[in-house]
Amino acid sequence: MDTESAISMSEKINPEPQPISGAESTEQIPEWLSNRLRRMFTEVMEEPVPDEFLALLKQLEDKERGA
């Protein structure tokens, strides 16, 4: 996978956080839950992507580009 593809894929996987809008900001998530979810998803994001999945993603990108 070339650098350009890796960057665009990275942007798709890790989008920039969006600010919380008015209605959503009034709902408070308990700190313990927020911390637990953050730890859990950080661990998942650090796991390597299986080679089979990378191959499927490459096939999809090639198909979208018409290659």
N, C-alpha and C positions, 0 to 999 in steps of 0.2 A: 504494500500500500504506500503510495507516495505521500510526501509531506502535506500537500494540499488536501488530499482526501482525509488524512489523519486529523488535520485541523478542523475541517468541516464536520467530521464525525464527532470529534471532541466537543464541538459547539452544540451538536445535537444532543449529546449525552449529558453535558453539563451546562445547561442554559444559565444565563445570568439570572440571579434571583430577582423576582418582581416585587415591587413595594406592595404592602398590604393596603387594600382600599378601605374606605370608611366602615362599611358593614362588617367586614372580616376582622378589622382591628378591635372591635368591641368584644369578640369572642376570645377569651383567654385560655390558652392551653397550659395545663399544669406544668411547672418546670420539670418535674420528675419524668413526665411523659415526653416532653420535648427533648430532654437529655438522652433518654433511652432510645427514642427514634433516631436521633442524630448519630448515636454510637452504632446502632444497628445498620443504618444505611451507609455510614462511612465504611464499615467493614465490608459490606457488599460491593461498594464502589472500588475498593482496593483489590478485589479479587481479579485475577487475570481473565480475559475473555477467551473462551475455548477456541482452538484453531478451527474447528468445524463451523462455529458461528462466524468467525472472521471470514472464512471462505464464502459462506452464504451472503454476508454483507457485501463482499467484493463482487459476487455475481450480480447482486441487485444493483450496485452502483454502475457496473458495466452495462447492464441492460438499460438503465435510465439514460446513460450517455449514448446509447445506440451502438455500442461496440460489439 
